[in-house]
C-alpha cells in the first residue's frame, strides 16, 4: 500500500470492507460460520469503517483542500454492542447482531451503498 495513491488506498479499503460485509450478510441470512470468525468479521468492519473515514477525509482534503468527514453515525457503537451481546449469549449470536444493527440510526446497508458508489 506504500506506493498507492490516496484514491487507490481508499478503494482498496472499501473493497476489503465490502468483503467483510458480505460475510456478515451471509451469516445473518443463515449461513453457518464459526463464532470466532463472526467476531473477527465484526471487528474488521468496525476497523474498516474507521480507516475509510480517515482515508476519505484525506482524499477529499487532497482534492478539494477542505476537510469532509465520511459520516458513519452510531454504527460503530452498534457493532460494539453486537460484540458485547454475543459474548453474553453466544448461542443467540445471530439474533443479537441483528438486534444491535437494527438499533442503529445509521444503517450498515446505507453506508455500504454509498461506498459502492465511490468504487463503482
Backbone torsions as a table, in degrees:
resi	resn	phi	psi	omega
1	UNK	NA	-8.5	-175.5
2	UNK	-62.5	-42.1	-176.5
3	UNK	-92.8	10.3	-179.3
4	UNK	-84.7	147.7	173.0
5	UNK	-72.0	166.7	178.6
6	UNK	-60.0	-40.6	179.6
7	UNK	-64.8	-41.5	178.3
8	UNK	-64.9	-40.6	178.7
9	UNK	-64.1	-43.0	179.1
10	UNK	-63.0	-45.8	179.8
11	UNK	-63.7	-40.0	178.1
12	UNK	-63.5	-40.6	179.2
13	UNK	-67.0	-39.3	178.2
14	UNK	-65.0	-42.1	178.5
15	UNK	-61.3	-42.0	177.7
16	UNK	-63.5	-42.6	178.4
17	UNK	-63.2	-40.7	179.0
18	UNK	-61.8	-38.5	178.8
19	UNK	-64.0	-43.3	178.2
20	UNK	-65.3	-38.5	178.6
21	UNK	-63.5	-38.3	177.7
22	UNK	-62.8	-40.0	176.6
23	UNK	-62.0	-45.4	179.6
24	UNK	-61.7	-45.0	178.7
25	UNK	-61.2	-42.5	177.4
26	UNK	-59.0	-46.9	-179.4
27	UNK	-60.9	-45.9	-178.7
28	UNK	-67.4	-22.0	178.4
29	UNK	-88.4	-1.4	174.1
30	UNK	118.6	-7.3	177.6
31	UNK	-66.5	134.9	-178.4
32	UNK	-82.0	131.5	175.3
33	UNK	-134.2	153.9	172.1
34	UNK	-64.9	137.8	-176.3
35	UNK	-60.2	-33.7	178.2
36	UNK	-66.3	-32.8	176.0
37	UNK	-68.9	-36.0	177.9
38	UNK	-66.9	-43.8	176.7
39	UNK	-59.2	-47.0	-180.0
40	UNK	-60.7	-38.0	178.4
41	UNK	-63.6	-46.7	179.1
42	UNK	-61.2	-43.2	177.1
43	UNK	-62.9	-43.0	-179.4
44	UNK	-63.4	-38.8	177.9
45	UNK	-65.6	-46.4	-179.4
46	UNK	-62.0	-46.0	179.1
47	UNK	-66.3	-38.9	178.9
48	UNK	-63.1	-40.8	176.6
49	UNK	-60.4	-40.2	179.0
50	UNK	-64.2	-44.7	179.1
51	UNK	-65.5	-40.1	178.5
52	UNK	-62.0	-42.5	178.7
53	UNK	-58.4	-45.8	-178.1
54	UNK	-67.8	-46.4	-179.3
55	UNK	-65.7	-38.4	178.2
56	UNK	-62.8	-47.2	179.4
57	UNK	-60.7	-43.5	179.1
58	UNK	-65.6	-39.5	179.2
59	UNK	-62.9	-48.6	-179.7
60	UNK	-66.1	-39.8	177.9
61	UNK	-60.5	-41.9	179.1
62	UNK	-66.1	-40.8	-176.1
63	UNK	-80.8	-41.0	-171.3
64	UNK	-111.3	-14.5	-178.8
65	UNK	76.0	16.4	179.6
66	UNK	-136.2	150.1	-180.0
67	UNK	-84.4	126.7	175.3
68	UNK	-133.2	122.5	-179.8
69	UNK	-85.9	141.9	173.6
70	UNK	-87.5	114.3	-172.5
71	UNK	-76.1	122.0	174.4
72	UNK	-114.4	-1.0	174.7
73	UNK	54.7	-135.4	-176.8
74	UNK	-93.9	10.0	-178.4
75	UNK	-58.6	-44.4	177.3
76	UNK	-58.0	-37.7	177.6
77	UNK	-66.1	-37.0	177.8
78	UNK	-67.4	-35.8	175.8
79	UNK	-66.7	-39.8	174.9
80	UNK	-60.9	-44.1	178.2
81	UNK	-59.9	-43.5	178.5
82	UNK	-59.8	-42.7	179.7
83	UNK	-63.4	-41.4	178.6
84	UNK	-67.4	-44.0	-177.3
85	UNK	-63.2	-38.1	-179.5
86	UNK	-75.1	-18.7	172.7
87	UNK	-72.5	-36.5	-179.7
88	UNK	-71.3	-41.5	-178.1
89	UNK	-137.1	75.6	-176.9
90	UNK	-61.0	-27.5	179.5
91	UNK	-69.5	-15.5	178.8
92	UNK	-116.3	30.0	-172.9
93	UNK	-56.6	-46.5	-176.7
94	UNK	-59.1	-48.1	-179.5
95	UNK	-65.6	-37.9	-179.9
96	UNK	-66.0	-40.8	178.1
97	UNK	-66.1	-45.6	178.9
98	UNK	-58.3	-44.1	179.7
99	UNK	-64.2	-45.6	-179.4
100	UNK	-60.7	-43.5	179.4
101	UNK	-69.3	-34.1	179.0
102	UNK	-67.6	-28.6	-180.0
103	UNK	-75.1	-17.8	-178.5
104	UNK	-72.6	133.1	174.1
105	UNK	-69.2	-32.0	177.9
106	UNK	-93.7	116.9	-176.1
107	UNK	-86.8	132.8	-179.2
108	UNK	-59.7	-33.0	179.2
109	UNK	-63.3	-38.7	180.0
110	UNK	-67.8	-43.4	178.7
111	UNK	-60.8	-46.1	-178.1
112	UNK	-66.5	-34.1	178.1
113	UNK	-65.1	-41.0	178.2
114	UNK	-65.8	-41.8	179.6
115	UNK	-65.3	-35.1	175.5
116	UNK	-59.1	-38.7	178.9
117	UNK	-62.2	-36.1	-177.8
118	UNK	-68.8	-41.5	-176.7
119	UNK	-95.0	-14.4	-176.0
120	UNK	-68.7	NA	NA
